[in-house]
Amino acid sequence: MLHKTLSLSEFDLKFKSDNDAVFEGYASTYYGVDTYGDTIAPGAYDNVIREISEKRARMPKMFENHKKFDLPVGKWLSLGTDSKGLFVAGELTPNHSRADDLRSSMRHGTVDGISVGIGLAKDDWEDKAGSTGILIKNVSLLREISIVTFPADDSARVDLGTVKSELEHVNDIKDLEAFLRDAGGFSKGLAVAVLARAKQVFGGEPQTGLDEAATAELKRLINLPSLIE
């Protein structure tokens, strides 16, 4: 599951004046470049929204910090797209202690962002020319949209349930590269370097080290205290 995060300022957060538990804004925007160098193309959410509107897929859940095994802190009321991106409206659960805390923190600006949890098939993305990132042309799955306190940390977290589920869909090298990026938080450069090294190790080819950038990224990921929840 790939996490893409916006700050609340980019989210354009607005609370409804007649119900301070209801809020709206952009959960994901087109054309931007995130910390992995990835860009979401216009129309990428159209198919998954169509699936939801036709009741062939569920509305995404609302969690805090992608904690998918906790109780949801609210529910998403509507999803739609325009030329800017994915626009959502949601309601925090009344009399839910964490939801009450989140509402106060969102109003005060002390939570940092909102983050979509998306799943990609191998044909949903392509490499970006001259960049280490990818262009996401289609989102196959929109499982949850979280309110996040530390978006940079949470985008690197992995839950084992998701890992096991996503591994079942790995059938070739491109699937495995997507898995490393989505579930492991690897950049394209690191995913490619790890796959190349794996082929050398298991295929008996001459071994070479990771390049400097990939080595630095791998060290950073290894040292994250909350890589796996």
TORPA-4810 file (N, C-alpha, C, O; in nm, 3 decimals):
<nodes>
NODE_1_0.085_-0.119_0.000_0.000_0.000_0.000_0.089_0.124_0.000_0.172_0.142_0.089_M
NODE_2_0.070_0.208_-0.099_0.150_0.329_-0.115_0.079_0.446_-0.047_-0.041_0.465_-0.065_L
NODE_3_0.154_0.523_0.030_0.098_0.639_0.100_0.146_0.767_0.033_0.267_0.786_0.015_H
NODE_4_0.054_0.854_-0.004_0.087_0.984_-0.061_0.024_1.091_0.026_-0.097_1.090_0.050_K
NODE_5_0.107_1.185_0.074_0.065_1.277_0.179_0.067_1.422_0.133_0.157_1.465_0.061_T
NODE_6_-0.033_1.495_0.175_-0.038_1.641_0.158_-0.036_1.707_0.296_-0.089_1.652_0.392_L
NODE_7_0.025_1.825_0.304_0.011_1.903_0.426_-0.131_1.957_0.433_-0.201_1.964_0.332_S
NODE_8_-0.174_1.994_0.552_-0.310_2.046_0.567_-0.327_2.177_0.490_-0.438_2.210_0.450_L
NODE_9_-0.218_2.253_0.470_-0.230_2.375_0.390_-0.260_2.340_0.244_-0.339_2.410_0.179_S
NODE_10_-0.198_2.233_0.192_-0.229_2.188_0.056_-0.367_2.124_0.048_-0.434_2.129_-0.055_E
NODE_11_-0.409_2.063_0.159_-0.540_1.999_0.166_-0.654_2.101_0.152_-0.766_2.065_0.117_F
NODE_12_-0.624_2.227_0.178_-0.726_2.333_0.176_-0.839_2.301_0.273_-0.957_2.305_0.237_D
NODE_13_-0.802_2.268_0.396_-0.896_2.224_0.498_-1.003_2.328_0.526_-0.972_2.445_0.551_L
NODE_14_-1.128_2.285_0.522_-1.240_2.370_0.559_-1.337_2.290_0.643_-1.378_2.181_0.604_K
NODE_15_-1.375_2.342_0.760_-1.478_2.282_0.843_-1.612_2.347_0.813_-1.619_2.468_0.788_F
NODE_16_-1.720_2.268_0.815_-1.854_2.322_0.797_-1.896_2.398_0.922_-1.884_2.346_1.033_K
NODE_17_-1.944_2.517_0.906_-1.976_2.599_1.022_-2.092_2.543_1.103_-2.097_2.562_1.225_S
NODE_18_-2.187_2.473_1.037_-2.303_2.421_1.109_-2.277_2.286_1.173_-2.359_2.237_1.250_D
NODE_19_-2.163_2.225_1.142_-2.127_2.096_1.202_-1.975_2.088_1.202_-1.914_2.058_1.100_N
NODE_20_-1.914_2.115_1.319_-1.769_2.126_1.321_-1.698_1.992_1.315_-1.576_1.986_1.328_D
NODE_21_-1.774_1.883_1.296_-1.712_1.753_1.274_-1.696_1.723_1.125_-1.625_1.630_1.088_A
NODE_22_-1.762_1.801_1.038_-1.759_1.779_0.893_-1.656_1.873_0.830_-1.656_1.993_0.855_V
NODE_23_-1.568_1.816_0.749_-1.464_1.896_0.685_-1.444_1.848_0.542_-1.491_1.741_0.505_F
NODE_24_-1.376_1.928_0.462_-1.353_1.893_0.323_-1.222_1.953_0.274_-1.168_2.046_0.334_E
NODE_25_-1.172_1.899_0.164_-1.049_1.948_0.105_-0.994_1.849_0.004_-1.058_1.748_-0.025_G
NODE_26_-0.876_1.879_-0.048_-0.811_1.791_-0.147_-0.723_1.689_-0.075_-0.631_1.726_-0.003_Y
NODE_27_-0.753_1.560_-0.096_-0.674_1.453_-0.036_-0.552_1.419_-0.120_-0.457_1.360_-0.070_A
NODE_28_-0.555_1.455_-0.249_-0.444_1.426_-0.340_-0.454_1.522_-0.457_-0.564_1.552_-0.504_S
NODE_29_-0.340_1.571_-0.504_-0.340_1.666_-0.614_-0.256_1.615_-0.731_-0.163_1.537_-0.713_T
NODE_30_-0.292_1.659_-0.849_-0.221_1.621_-0.971_-0.098_1.710_-0.993_-0.087_1.819_-0.936_Y
NODE_31_-0.008_1.660_-1.075_0.109_1.734_-1.126_0.221_1.753_-1.024_0.334_1.781_-1.064_Y
NODE_32_0.194_1.739_-0.895_0.299_1.763_-0.797_0.406_1.654_-0.800_0.389_1.550_-0.863_G
NODE_33_0.516_1.680_-0.730_0.625_1.585_-0.717_0.648_1.562_-0.568_0.681_1.656_-0.496_V
NODE_34_0.632_1.437_-0.520_0.648_1.411_-0.378_0.792_1.378_-0.345_0.881_1.389_-0.430_D
NODE_35_0.817_1.336_-0.220_0.954_1.313_-0.174_1.020_1.196_-0.245_1.143_1.186_-0.244_T
NODE_36_0.942_1.108_-0.308_0.999_0.998_-0.385_1.019_1.035_-0.532_1.068_0.954_-0.610_Y
NODE_37_0.980_1.157_-0.569_0.989_1.199_-0.707_0.868_1.157_-0.791_0.870_1.173_-0.913_G
NODE_38_0.763_1.105_-0.726_0.647_1.054_-0.798_0.546_1.165_-0.827_0.537_1.263_-0.754_D
NODE_39_0.471_1.147_-0.935_0.368_1.242_-0.977_0.240_1.165_-1.009_0.245_1.058_-1.071_T
NODE_40_0.126_1.218_-0.967_-0.003_1.159_-0.998_-0.063_1.234_-1.116_-0.079_1.356_-1.112_I
NODE_41_-0.098_1.160_-1.221_-0.148_1.220_-1.344_-0.297_1.253_-1.330_-0.368_1.185_-1.257_A
NODE_42_-0.343_1.356_-1.399_-0.487_1.386_-1.401_-0.568_1.265_-1.446_-0.530_1.195_-1.540_P
NODE_43_-0.679_1.240_-1.378_-0.764_1.127_-1.411_-0.727_0.997_-1.345_-0.795_0.896_-1.364_G
NODE_44_-0.618_0.995_-1.265_-0.571_0.870_-1.205_-0.675_0.808_-1.111_-0.677_0.686_-1.094_A
NODE_45_-0.759_0.890_-1.051_-0.858_0.838_-0.955_-0.994_0.809_-1.019_-1.084_0.760_-0.951_Y
NODE_46_-1.009_0.837_-1.147_-1.142_0.826_-1.208_-1.199_0.685_-1.200_-1.317_0.668_-1.167_D
NODE_47_-1.118_0.585_-1.228_-1.169_0.448_-1.230_-1.209_0.399_-1.091_-1.312_0.335_-1.075_N
NODE_48_-1.127_0.430_-0.991_-1.158_0.381_-0.857_-1.281_0.454_-0.801_-1.360_0.394_-0.728_V
NODE_49_-1.298_0.582_-0.835_-1.418_0.654_-0.792_-1.542_0.597_-0.861_-1.649_0.588_-0.800_I
NODE_50_-1.527_0.560_-0.987_-1.639_0.499_-1.058_-1.677_0.366_-0.992_-1.796_0.335_-0.977_R
NODE_51_-1.577_0.288_-0.952_-1.605_0.161_-0.884_-1.680_0.185_-0.753_-1.774_0.111_-0.721_E
NODE_52_-1.640_0.288_-0.679_-1.707_0.318_-0.553_-1.849_0.368_-0.576_-1.942_0.326_-0.506_I
NODE_53_-1.868_0.455_-0.674_-2.001_0.511_-0.699_-2.098_0.404_-0.750_-2.218_0.414_-0.725_S
NODE_54_-2.047_0.303_-0.820_-2.132_0.196_-0.870_-2.142_0.079_-0.773_-2.195_-0.027_-0.806_E
NODE_55_-2.089_0.100_-0.650_-2.101_0.004_-0.540_-2.025_-0.126_-0.564_-2.054_-0.228_-0.501_K
NODE_56_-1.928_-0.124_-0.656_-1.845_-0.242_-0.675_-1.721_-0.238_-0.586_-1.645_-0.334_-0.578_R
NODE_57_-1.702_-0.124_-0.520_-1.591_-0.107_-0.426_-1.641_-0.026_-0.307_-1.736_0.051_-0.318_A
NODE_58_-1.576_-0.045_-0.193_-1.616_0.025_-0.071_-1.558_0.166_-0.065_-1.452_0.194_-0.121_R
NODE_59_-1.629_0.252_0.005_-1.575_0.384_0.036_-1.452_0.365_0.124_-1.455_0.282_0.215_M
NODE_60_-1.343_0.439_0.100_-1.225_0.425_0.186_-1.256_0.457_0.331_-1.345_0.537_0.360_P
NODE_61_-1.181_0.395_0.422_-1.196_0.421_0.564_-1.114_0.542_0.605_-1.019_0.580_0.537_K
NODE_62_-1.152_0.601_0.717_-1.078_0.715_0.773_-1.007_0.670_0.901_-1.071_0.631_0.998_M
NODE_63_-0.874_0.678_0.899_-0.795_0.639_1.015_-0.705_0.755_1.059_-0.692_0.856_0.990_F
NODE_64_-0.645_0.736_1.173_-0.539_0.825_1.219_-0.406_0.755_1.195_-0.384_0.644_1.242_E
NODE_65_-0.317_0.821_1.122_-0.182_0.769_1.099_-0.178_0.628_1.040_-0.091_0.548_1.075_N
NODE_66_-0.273_0.598_0.951_-0.276_0.468_0.881_-0.286_0.349_0.978_-0.243_0.238_0.945_H
NODE_67_-0.345_0.372_1.095_-0.359_0.262_1.193_-0.483_0.182_1.158_-0.590_0.200_1.217_K
NODE_68_-0.467_0.093_1.062_-0.581_0.022_1.002_-0.641_-0.085_1.093_-0.746_-0.141_1.061_K
NODE_69_-0.575_-0.114_1.205_-0.631_-0.212_1.297_-0.697_-0.146_1.417_-0.747_-0.214_1.507_F
NODE_70_-0.699_-0.012_1.419_-0.773_0.062_1.520_-0.913_0.095_1.467_-0.942_0.075_1.350_D
NODE_71_-0.997_0.144_1.556_-1.128_0.191_1.512_-1.111_0.312_1.421_-1.027_0.398_1.448_L
NODE_72_-1.188_0.322_1.314_-1.184_0.443_1.232_-1.222_0.564_1.317_-1.301_0.553_1.411_P
NODE_73_-1.166_0.679_1.283_-1.195_0.801_1.359_-1.307_0.882_1.294_-1.346_0.987_1.346_V
NODE_74_-1.357_0.835_1.182_-1.465_0.904_1.113_-1.503_0.829_0.987_-1.466_0.713_0.969_G
NODE_75_-1.577_0.896_0.900_-1.614_0.833_0.773_-1.606_0.937_0.661_-1.630_1.055_0.683_K
NODE_76_-1.573_0.889_0.542_-1.571_0.976_0.425_-1.710_0.980_0.364_-1.770_0.876_0.337_W
NODE_77_-1.760_1.099_0.343_-1.897_1.117_0.295_-1.905_1.123_0.143_-2.004_1.077_0.085_L
NODE_78_-1.803_1.178_0.079_-1.806_1.190_-0.066_-1.665_1.201_-0.122_-1.574_1.248_-0.054_S
NODE_79_-1.649_1.157_-0.246_-1.523_1.166_-0.319_-1.553_1.221_-0.458_-1.656_1.188_-0.517_L
NODE_80_-1.466_1.303_-0.509_-1.483_1.354_-0.645_-1.352_1.407_-0.697_-1.258_1.428_-0.620_G
NODE_81_-1.344_1.430_-0.827_-1.222_1.485_-0.885_-1.255_1.608_-0.970_-1.364_1.620_-1.024_T
NODE_82_-1.158_1.696_-0.980_-1.166_1.808_-1.072_-1.028_1.827_-1.132_-0.946_1.736_-1.125_D
NODE_83_-1.000_1.940_-1.191_-0.872_1.961_-1.257_-0.754_1.967_-1.161_-0.639_1.953_-1.202_S
NODE_84_-0.782_1.987_-1.033_-0.675_1.996_-0.934_-0.640_1.861_-0.872_-0.523_1.833_-0.849_K
NODE_85_-0.741_1.777_-0.846_-0.711_1.649_-0.783_-0.832_1.582_-0.722_-0.945_1.601_-0.767_G
NODE_86_-0.807_1.503_-0.618_-0.911_1.427_-0.549_-0.967_1.510_-0.434_-0.895_1.542_-0.339_L
NODE_87_-1.095_1.545_-0.443_-1.160_1.629_-0.343_-1.251_1.540_-0.258_-1.330_1.461_-0.311_F
NODE_88_-1.239_1.552_-0.125_-1.314_1.465_-0.036_-1.385_1.547_0.072_-1.343_1.657_0.107_V
NODE_89_-1.493_1.489_0.123_-1.561_1.544_0.240_-1.574_1.431_0.342_-1.609_1.318_0.307_A
NODE_90_-1.547_1.462_0.467_-1.552_1.360_0.571_-1.612_1.412_0.699_-1.624_1.533_0.719_G
NODE_91_-1.648_1.320_0.786_-1.705_1.356_0.917_-1.634_1.277_1.025_-1.627_1.154_1.019_E
NODE_92_-1.583_1.347_1.125_-1.523_1.282_1.242_-1.633_1.224_1.330_-1.739_1.285_1.346_L
NODE_93_-1.608_1.107_1.386_-1.709_1.036_1.463_-1.744_1.111_1.592_-1.654_1.139_1.672_T
NODE_94_-1.872_1.144_1.615_-1.911_1.211_1.739_-1.883_1.123_1.861_-1.900_1.001_1.857_P
NODE_95_-1.841_1.185_1.969_-1.816_1.118_2.097_-1.707_1.011_2.089_-1.703_0.919_2.171_N
NODE_96_-1.620_1.024_1.992_-1.503_0.937_1.980_-1.385_1.019_2.032_-1.356_1.126_1.977_H
NODE_97_-1.317_0.971_2.137_-1.216_1.054_2.203_-1.103_1.095_2.108_-1.061_1.210_2.111_S
NODE_98_-1.054_1.002_2.024_-0.946_1.037_1.932_-0.996_1.134_1.824_-0.923_1.223_1.782_R
NODE_99_-1.120_1.114_1.780_-1.176_1.204_1.679_-1.189_1.345_1.735_-1.163_1.443_1.665_A
NODE_100_-1.230_1.356_1.862_-1.240_1.488_1.924_-1.103_1.555_1.932_-1.089_1.675_1.906_D
NODE_101_-1.002_1.476_1.969_-0.866_1.530_1.975_-0.819_1.574_1.836_-0.757_1.679_1.822_D
NODE_102_-0.849_1.493_1.734_-0.807_1.526_1.599_-0.875_1.653_1.548_-0.812_1.737_1.484_L
NODE_103_-1.004_1.667_1.578_-1.075_1.787_1.536_-1.009_1.911_1.595_-0.987_2.010_1.525_R
NODE_104_-0.977_1.906_1.724_-0.911_2.021_1.788_-0.774_2.047_1.726_-0.736_2.162_1.704_S
NODE_105_-0.700_1.939_1.699_-0.566_1.954_1.643_-0.570_2.005_1.500_-0.486_2.085_1.459_S
NODE_106_-0.668_1.959_1.422_-0.683_2.007_1.284_-0.718_2.155_1.283_-0.665_2.231_1.201_M
NODE_107_-0.808_2.197_1.371_-0.846_2.337_1.378_-0.727_2.423_1.422_-0.711_2.537_1.377_R
NODE_108_-0.644_2.368_1.510_-0.531_2.443_1.562_-0.411_2.437_1.468_-0.317_2.516_1.482_H
NODE_109_-0.414_2.345_1.374_-0.303_2.331_1.280_-0.185_2.255_1.334_-0.073_2.271_1.285_G
NODE_110_-0.208_2.170_1.435_-0.097_2.096_1.496_-0.083_1.954_1.444_0.010_1.884_1.483_T
NODE_111_-0.171_1.909_1.357_-0.146_1.786_1.281_-0.097_1.830_1.143_-0.134_1.937_1.095_V
NODE_112_-0.014_1.747_1.082_0.061_1.792_0.965_-0.003_1.763_0.831_0.027_1.832_0.734_D
NODE_113_-0.089_1.663_0.822_-0.138_1.635_0.687_-0.246_1.531_0.677_-0.301_1.483_0.776_G
NODE_114_-0.274_1.498_0.553_-0.370_1.395_0.518_-0.303_1.306_0.414_-0.229_1.355_0.329_I
NODE_115_-0.330_1.176_0.419_-0.254_1.083_0.337_-0.345_0.974_0.281_-0.420_0.912_0.356_S
NODE_116_-0.337_0.952_0.148_-0.416_0.847_0.085_-0.336_0.716_0.086_-0.214_0.716_0.067_V
NODE_117_-0.405_0.605_0.108_-0.345_0.472_0.099_-0.394_0.407_-0.030_-0.508_0.362_-0.037_G
NODE_118_-0.308_0.402_-0.131_-0.349_0.355_-0.263_-0.275_0.227_-0.302_-0.163_0.203_-0.257_I
NODE_119_-0.339_0.146_-0.385_-0.278_0.028_-0.441_-0.265_0.042_-0.591_-0.356_0.092_-0.657_G
NODE_120_-0.151_-0.003_-0.646_-0.125_0.008_-0.789_-0.103_-0.129_-0.851_-0.039_-0.214_-0.791_L
NODE_121_-0.156_-0.150_-0.969_-0.124_-0.266_-1.049_-0.003_-0.232_-1.136_0.036_-0.115_-1.147_A
NODE_122_0.057_-0.334_-1.198_0.183_-0.310_-1.267_0.168_-0.220_-1.390_0.266_-0.160_-1.434_K
NODE_123_0.048_-0.210_-1.446_0.027_-0.123_-1.561_-0.025_0.015_-1.523_-0.057_0.096_-1.610_D
NODE_124_-0.032_0.043_-1.392_-0.087_0.171_-1.345_0.015_0.284_-1.348_-0.022_0.400_-1.332_D
NODE_125_0.142_0.252_-1.367_0.246_0.355_-1.358_0.354_0.330_-1.462_0.366_0.221_-1.518_W
NODE_126_0.432_0.434_-1.487_0.545_0.423_-1.579_0.658_0.510_-1.527_0.637_0.603_-1.450_E
NODE_127_0.779_0.479_-1.571_0.894_0.558_-1.530_0.885_0.699_-1.587_0.834_0.720_-1.697_D
NODE_128_0.934_0.795_-1.510_0.941_0.933_-1.557_1.077_0.956_-1.623_1.181_0.927_-1.564_K
NODE_129_1.075_1.006_-1.742_1.199_1.031_-1.815_1.286_1.130_-1.739_1.240_1.237_-1.699_A
NODE_130_1.413_1.093_-1.721_1.507_1.182_-1.655_1.484_1.202_-1.508_1.531_1.300_-1.450_G
NODE_131_1.411_1.110_-1.444_1.378_1.124_-1.302_1.381_0.988_-1.235_1.362_0.885_-1.301_S
NODE_132_1.404_0.986_-1.104_1.399_0.861_-1.029_1.257_0.822_-0.991_1.235_0.711_-0.944_T
NODE_133_1.161_0.911_-1.010_1.023_0.885_-0.970_0.943_0.818_-1.080_0.994_0.787_-1.188_G
NODE_134_0.816_0.796_-1.051_0.725_0.735_-1.146_0.605_0.826_-1.169_0.576_0.914_-1.088_I
NODE_135_0.538_0.806_-1.281_0.413_0.875_-1.311_0.300_0.776_-1.287_0.292_0.672_-1.353_L
NODE_136_0.212_0.808_-1.192_0.099_0.723_-1.159_-0.018_0.762_-1.249_-0.076_0.870_-1.234_I
NODE_137_-0.053_0.673_-1.341_-0.158_0.702_-1.440_-0.294_0.654_-1.394_-0.396_0.706_-1.438_K
NODE_138_-0.297_0.555_-1.305_-0.424_0.499_-1.259_-0.407_0.445_-1.118_-0.304_0.386_-1.086_N
NODE_139_-0.506_0.465_-1.034_-0.509_0.409_-0.899_-0.610_0.295_-0.899_-0.729_0.316_-0.919_V
NODE_140_-0.561_0.172_-0.875_-0.649_0.055_-0.879_-0.727_0.037_-0.750_-0.836_-0.020_-0.750_S
NODE_141_-0.672_0.086_-0.639_-0.735_0.065_-0.509_-0.714_0.187_-0.422_-0.602_0.237_-0.409_L
NODE_142_-0.823_0.236_-0.362_-0.817_0.344_-0.263_-0.876_0.288_-0.135_-0.997_0.293_-0.113_L
NODE_143_-0.791_0.234_-0.051_-0.837_0.159_0.066_-0.869_0.248_0.184_-0.967_0.224_0.255_R
NODE_144_-0.788_0.351_0.206_-0.811_0.438_0.322_-0.748_0.573_0.298_-0.655_0.588_0.219_E
NODE_145_-0.800_0.672_0.369_-0.743_0.807_0.369_-0.728_0.847_0.516_-0.826_0.853_0.590_I
NODE_146_-0.604_0.873_0.556_-0.575_0.897_0.697_-0.544_1.044_0.725_-0.490_1.115_0.640_S
NODE_147_-0.579_1.086_0.844_-0.530_1.211_0.899_-0.399_1.177_0.969_-0.396_1.091_1.057_I
NODE_148_-0.290_1.244_0.931_-0.159_1.202_0.980_-0.090_1.313_1.058_-0.096_1.431_1.023_V
NODE_149_-0.025_1.271_1.166_0.045_1.365_1.254_0.186_1.391_1.206_0.233_1.505_1.208_T
NODE_150_0.255_1.286_1.162_0.391_1.298_1.111_0.397_1.233_0.974_0.438_1.117_0.963_F
NODE_151_0.358_1.304_0.869_0.347_1.241_0.738_0.476_1.180_0.687_0.472_1.075_0.622_P
NODE_152_0.592_1.242_0.714_0.718_1.187_0.664_0.746_1.051_0.727_0.793_0.960_0.658_A
NODE_153_0.719_1.035_0.856_0.743_0.907_0.923_0.642_0.803_0.879_0.677_0.689_0.849_D
NODE_154_0.513_0.843_0.875_0.410_0.745_0.846_0.414_0.696_0.703_0.368_0.585_0.675_D
NODE_155_0.467_0.777_0.610_0.475_0.730_0.473_0.573_0.616_0.459_0.572_0.545_0.359_S
NODE_156_0.661_0.598_0.560_0.759_0.490_0.554_0.718_0.368_0.636_0.791_0.269_0.638_A
NODE_157_0.604_0.374_0.702_0.563_0.261_0.786_0.494_0.153_0.704_0.427_0.182_0.604_R
NODE_158_0.511_0.031_0.747_0.452_-0.084_0.679_0.382_-0.171_0.781_0.439_-0.199_0.887_V
NODE_159_0.259_-0.215_0.753_0.196_-0.312_0.843_0.205_-0.450_0.777_0.191_-0.462_0.655_D
NODE_160_0.228_-0.553_0.858_0.256_-0.686_0.805_0.138_-0.745_0.731_0.157_-0.824_0.638_L
NODE_161_0.015_-0.709_0.770_-0.102_-0.760_0.700_-0.104_-0.715_0.555_-0.133_-0.793_0.465_G
NODE_162_-0.072_-0.588_0.534_-0.067_-0.537_0.398_0.045_-0.600_0.319_0.028_-0.633_0.202_T
NODE_163_0.161_-0.618_0.382_0.275_-0.680_0.314_0.238_-0.819_0.263_0.264_-0.850_0.147_V
NODE_164_0.178_-0.902_0.349_0.143_-1.037_0.308_0.042_-1.037_0.195_0.052_-1.118_0.103_K
NODE_165_-0.056_-0.946_0.201_-0.157_-0.937_0.097_-0.096_-0.895_-0.036_-0.126_-0.954_-0.140_S
NODE_166_-0.011_-0.792_-0.033_0.049_-0.742_-0.157_0.146_-0.843_-0.218_0.158_-0.848_-0.340_E
NODE_167_0.215_-0.922_-0.136_0.310_-1.020_-0.189_0.240_-1.124_-0.276_0.302_-1.178_-0.369_L
NODE_168_0.115_-1.153_-0.249_0.042_-1.252_-0.328_0.026_-1.209_-0.473_0.000_-1.293_-0.559_E
NODE_169_0.042_-1.080_-0.501_0.023_-1.029_-0.637_0.155_-1.005_-0.709_0.157_-0.949_-0.819_H
NODE_170_0.265_-1.047_-0.647_0.397_-1.032_-0.710_0.423_-1.152_-0.799_0.440_-1.263_-0.751_V
NODE_171_0.426_-1.127_-0.932_0.446_-1.236_-1.027_0.566_-1.218_-1.119_0.610_-1.313_-1.183_N
NODE_172_0.620_-1.096_-1.125_0.737_-1.074_-1.209_0.820_-0.960_-1.149_0.786_-0.905_-1.045_D
NODE_173_0.929_-0.926_-1.219_1.022_-0.826_-1.166_0.955_-0.690_-1.150_0.980_-0.621_-1.051_I
NODE_174_0.870_-0.651_-1.245_0.804_-0.521_-1.234_0.709_-0.519_-1.114_0.700_-0.418_-1.044_K
NODE_175_0.639_-0.631_-1.090_0.553_-0.640_-0.971_0.636_-0.624_-0.844_0.596_-0.554_-0.751_D
NODE_176_0.754_-0.690_-0.842_0.839_-0.686_-0.723_0.894_-0.545_-0.701_0.905_-0.500_-0.587_L
NODE_177_0.929_-0.476_-0.809_0.975_-0.338_-0.796_0.863_-0.250_-0.738_0.888_-0.167_-0.651_E
NODE_178_0.740_-0.270_-0.788_0.627_-0.193_-0.736_0.603_-0.225_-0.589_0.572_-0.135_-0.510_A
NODE_179_0.618_-0.352_-0.552_0.599_-0.392_-0.412_0.701_-0.324_-0.321_0.665_-0.273_-0.215_F
NODE_180_0.828_-0.322_-0.362_0.931_-0.259_-0.281_0.903_-0.110_-0.263_0.928_-0.055_-0.156_L
NODE_181_0.852_-0.046_-0.368_0.822_0.096_-0.359_0.700_0.122_-0.273_0.699_0.212_-0.189_R
NODE_182_0.594_0.041_-0.295_0.468_0.065_-0.226_0.472_0.021_-0.081_0.437_0.099_0.008_D
NODE_183_0.515_-0.103_-0.056_0.512_-0.158_0.079_0.635_-0.120_0.159_0.627_-0.100_0.280_A
NODE_184_0.748_-0.109_0.092_0.872_-0.083_0.163_0.914_0.062_0.168_1.006_0.097_0.241_G
NODE_185_0.847_0.148_0.091_0.884_0.288_0.090_1.014_0.315_0.018_1.075_0.420_0.038_G
NODE_186_1.058_0.222_-0.068_1.182_0.241_-0.142_1.161_0.340_-0.256_1.054_0.343_-0.318_F
NODE_187_1.262_0.421_-0.284_1.259_0.501_-0.406_1.280_0.407_-0.525_1.319_0.292_-0.507_S
NODE_188_1.253_0.457_-0.645_1.276_0.376_-0.764_1.423_0.333_-0.772_1.452_0.219_-0.805_K
NODE_189_1.514_0.427_-0.743_1.656_0.394_-0.751_1.697_0.282_-0.658_1.772_0.193_-0.697_G
NODE_190_1.646_0.286_-0.535_1.681_0.182_-0.439_1.615_0.050_-0.476_1.678_-0.055_-0.465_L
NODE_191_1.490_0.054_-0.520_1.421_-0.070_-0.560_1.495_-0.138_-0.675_1.516_-0.259_-0.672_A
NODE_192_1.536_-0.061_-0.775_1.609_-0.117_-0.889_1.743_-0.173_-0.844_1.783_-0.280_-0.889_V
NODE_193_1.813_-0.101_-0.754_1.943_-0.147_-0.707_1.931_-0.277_-0.629_2.014_-0.367_-0.645_A
NODE_194_1.829_-0.287_-0.543_1.810_-0.410_-0.465_1.776_-0.528_-0.555_1.827_-0.638_-0.535_V
NODE_195_1.691_-0.506_-0.655_1.657_-0.613_-0.749_1.779_-0.657_-0.828_1.799_-0.777_-0.851_L
NODE_196_1.861_-0.562_-0.870_1.983_-0.597_-0.945_2.077_-0.681_-0.859_2.137_-0.777_-0.906_A
NODE_197_2.089_-0.643_-0.732_2.176_-0.718_-0.641_2.120_-0.858_-0.615_2.195_-0.955_-0.607_R
NODE_198_1.987_-0.867_-0.603_1.925_-0.998_-0.580_1.951_-1.091_-0.698_1.980_-1.209_-0.679_A
NODE_199_1.942_-1.037_-0.821_1.969_-1.120_-0.939_2.115_-1.167_-0.940_2.144_-1.278_-0.983_K
NODE_200_2.206_-1.080_-0.893_2.345_-1.119_-0.887_2.368_-1.230_-0.784_2.442_-1.325_-0.808_Q
NODE_201_2.302_-1.214_-0.667_2.320_-1.311_-0.559_2.262_-1.447_-0.596_2.327_-1.550_-0.577_V
NODE_202_2.141_-1.448_-0.650_2.073_-1.573_-0.677_2.101_-1.628_-0.817_2.076_-1.745_-0.844_F
NODE_203_2.154_-1.544_-0.904_2.182_-1.589_-1.040_2.327_-1.615_-1.066_2.364_-1.656_-1.176_G
NODE_204_2.413_-1.591_-0.966_2.554_-1.620_-0.981_2.629_-1.519_-1.065_2.741_-1.547_-1.108_G
NODE_205_2.570_-1.399_-1.088_2.639_-1.297_-1.166_2.743_-1.227_-1.078_2.733_-1.231_-0.955_E
NODE_206_2.843_-1.162_-1.140_2.941_-1.088_-1.060_2.872_-0.985_-0.972_2.783_-0.914_-1.019_P
NODE_207_2.910_-0.977_-0.846_2.843_-0.889_-0.751_2.906_-0.750_-0.752_3.028_-0.736_-0.755_Q
NODE_208_2.822_-0.650_-0.750_2.866_-0.512_-0.737_2.786_-0.448_-0.626_2.676_-0.494_-0.594_T
NODE_209_2.840_-0.342_-0.566_2.771_-0.277_-0.455_2.660_-0.184_-0.503_2.650_-0.153_-0.622_G
NODE_210_2.577_-0.140_-0.407_2.477_-0.038_-0.437_2.547_0.094_-0.465_2.656_0.120_-0.413_L
NODE_211_2.485_0.177_-0.546_2.546_0.308_-0.568_2.532_0.392_-0.442_2.460_0.355_-0.349_D
NODE_212_2.600_0.504_-0.440_2.609_0.585_-0.318_2.473_0.633_-0.269_2.444_0.627_-0.150_E
NODE_213_2.387_0.680_-0.361_2.256_0.729_-0.322_2.169_0.617_-0.267_2.101_0.636_-0.166_A
NODE_214_2.172_0.500_-0.332_2.091_0.387_-0.285_2.140_0.338_-0.149_2.059_0.303_-0.063_A
NODE_215_2.272_0.336_-0.129_2.328_0.294_0.000_2.283_0.388_0.112_2.245_0.342_0.220_T
NODE_216_2.287_0.518_0.087_2.245_0.615_0.188_2.098_0.599_0.221_2.060_0.608_0.338_A
NODE_217_2.016_0.574_0.121_1.872_0.557_0.145_1.845_0.431_0.224_1.762_0.430_0.315_E
NODE_218_1.916_0.321_0.188_1.897_0.196_0.259_1.934_0.211_0.406_1.863_0.159_0.493_L
NODE_219_2.043_0.280_0.436_2.082_0.303_0.575_1.974_0.382_0.649_1.944_0.353_0.765_K
NODE_220_1.917_0.482_0.581_1.811_0.562_0.644_1.691_0.476_0.678_1.636_0.488_0.787_R
NODE_221_1.649_0.389_0.584_1.533_0.303_0.608_1.559_0.204_0.720_1.471_0.180_0.803_L
NODE_222_1.679_0.146_0.723_1.713_0.049_0.827_1.707_0.114_0.964_1.669_0.048_1.061_I
NODE_223_1.745_0.240_0.974_1.751_0.308_1.103_1.619_0.367_1.148_1.612_0.422_1.258_N
NODE_224_1.511_0.358_1.064_1.382_0.408_1.108_1.327_0.319_1.218_1.317_0.198_1.199_L
NODE_225_1.291_0.375_1.334_1.245_0.292_1.446_1.108_0.229_1.422_1.076_0.128_1.485_P
NODE_226_1.025_0.287_1.334_0.888_0.239_1.316_0.863_0.193_1.173_0.756_0.217_1.118_S
NODE_227_0.963_0.127_1.113_0.946_0.083_0.975_0.833_-0.018_0.964_0.758_-0.015_0.867_L
NODE_228_0.820_-0.108_1.062_0.716_-0.208_1.061_0.635_-0.196_1.188_0.691_-0.201_1.298_I
NODE_229_0.505_-0.181_1.175_0.418_-0.169_1.292_0.366_-0.307_1.332_0.291_-0.319_1.429_E
</nodes>
